[in-house]
């Protein structure tokens, strides 16, 4: 850890959900809740920055009673503290059609998010009638996953990440958690240099690399750990609370 990072003025904490804020039972440990509350009491903004849609994260986020913003669908949407939409960036239906065809060609597992539904096990016949946020593949065969990934990477209109080693998550190009957080930071009057980001997967890489202080979970993918400034405890040992305590509350 560099001296420069040690002296960071943290004004915004951005926290991923799955594998980070949530433990292995997919609940928020009391230690994490308390650390977030203490950070807010100190005047630090706390933003949940997740690959989930509002539909699949609101029940978990709402009890935190955060006073700042919420970033969902890997940065496709930004919400205010009252869950009112601030900004939304969509994935073009033509690209969703291409990925649906790719899913069928390789017979992979999938999920996809529109603004009003998460699609699993079914899919609309009229793809262009919907507003799409994200498309995801889950592929346990390494060779197949590599082939799908290589095909996707030829399309410059796509932003490709993952939220686990076996999946692929796709948003519109330029849409990621870091880009959304930069907009949030501007709204609260700071820059990415004042942000501490915590995450575990490739969809957290941009915000970990671009934040003034990027923190990887102890359970993070190795490439994420290599990109981080500091590594905290795993999500099963409330690593979020430990990082907040170390970098914000003890200062």
Secondary structure as the mmCIF struct_conf table of DSSP 4:
data_model
#
loop_
_struct_conf.conf_type_id
_struct_conf.id
_struct_conf.beg_label_comp_id
_struct_conf.beg_label_asym_id
_struct_conf.beg_label_seq_id
_struct_conf.end_label_comp_id
_struct_conf.end_label_asym_id
_struct_conf.end_label_seq_id
HELX_RH_AL_P HELX_RH_AL_P1 UNK A 3 UNK A 6
TURN_TY1_P TURN_TY1_P1 UNK A 7 UNK A 7
STRN STRN1 UNK A 12 UNK A 15
HELX_RH_PI_P HELX_RH_PI_P1 UNK A 17 UNK A 21
STRN STRN2 UNK A 22 UNK A 22
TURN_TY1_P TURN_TY1_P2 UNK A 24 UNK A 25
BEND BEND1 UNK A 26 UNK A 27
STRN STRN3 UNK A 28 UNK A 28
HELX_RH_AL_P HELX_RH_AL_P2 UNK A 30 UNK A 41
TURN_TY1_P TURN_TY1_P3 UNK A 42 UNK A 43
STRN STRN4 UNK A 45 UNK A 49
BEND BEND2 UNK A 51 UNK A 52
HELX_RH_AL_P HELX_RH_AL_P3 UNK A 54 UNK A 62
TURN_TY1_P TURN_TY1_P4 UNK A 63 UNK A 64
BEND BEND3 UNK A 67 UNK A 68
STRN STRN5 UNK A 70 UNK A 72
HELX_RH_3T_P HELX_RH_3T_P1 UNK A 73 UNK A 75
TURN_TY1_P TURN_TY1_P5 UNK A 76 UNK A 76
STRN STRN6 UNK A 77 UNK A 79
TURN_TY1_P TURN_TY1_P6 UNK A 81 UNK A 82
STRN STRN7 UNK A 85 UNK A 88
HELX_LH_PP_P HELX_LH_PP_P1 UNK A 90 UNK A 90
STRN STRN8 UNK A 91 UNK A 91
HELX_LH_PP_P HELX_LH_PP_P2 UNK A 92 UNK A 92
HELX_RH_AL_P HELX_RH_AL_P4 UNK A 93 UNK A 106
TURN_TY1_P TURN_TY1_P7 UNK A 107 UNK A 107
STRN STRN9 UNK A 109 UNK A 114
TURN_TY1_P TURN_TY1_P8 UNK A 115 UNK A 116
STRN STRN10 UNK A 117 UNK A 119
BEND BEND4 UNK A 120 UNK A 121
BEND BEND5 UNK A 125 UNK A 125
HELX_RH_3T_P HELX_RH_3T_P2 UNK A 127 UNK A 129
BEND BEND6 UNK A 130 UNK A 130
STRN STRN11 UNK A 132 UNK A 138
HELX_RH_AL_P HELX_RH_AL_P5 UNK A 142 UNK A 153
TURN_TY1_P TURN_TY1_P9 UNK A 154 UNK A 154
TURN_TY1_P TURN_TY1_P10 UNK A 156 UNK A 157
STRN STRN12 UNK A 158 UNK A 161
BEND BEND7 UNK A 163 UNK A 164
TURN_TY1_P TURN_TY1_P11 UNK A 165 UNK A 166
STRN STRN13 UNK A 167 UNK A 172
TURN_TY1_P TURN_TY1_P12 UNK A 173 UNK A 174
BEND BEND8 UNK A 176 UNK A 176
HELX_RH_AL_P HELX_RH_AL_P6 UNK A 177 UNK A 188
TURN_TY1_P TURN_TY1_P13 UNK A 189 UNK A 189
HELX_RH_3T_P HELX_RH_3T_P3 UNK A 192 UNK A 194
STRN STRN14 UNK A 195 UNK A 199
BEND BEND9 UNK A 200 UNK A 201
HELX_RH_3T_P HELX_RH_3T_P4 UNK A 202 UNK A 204
HELX_RH_AL_P HELX_RH_AL_P7 UNK A 205 UNK A 210
BEND BEND10 UNK A 211 UNK A 212
STRN STRN15 UNK A 213 UNK A 216
TURN_TY1_P TURN_TY1_P14 UNK A 218 UNK A 219
BEND BEND11 UNK A 220 UNK A 220
HELX_RH_AL_P HELX_RH_AL_P8 UNK A 222 UNK A 227
BEND BEND12 UNK A 229 UNK A 229
STRN STRN16 UNK A 230 UNK A 231
HELX_RH_3T_P HELX_RH_3T_P5 UNK A 235 UNK A 237
TURN_TY1_P TURN_TY1_P15 UNK A 238 UNK A 238
HELX_RH_AL_P HELX_RH_AL_P9 UNK A 239 UNK A 244
HELX_RH_PI_P HELX_RH_PI_P2 UNK A 245 UNK A 249
TURN_TY1_P TURN_TY1_P16 UNK A 250 UNK A 250
#
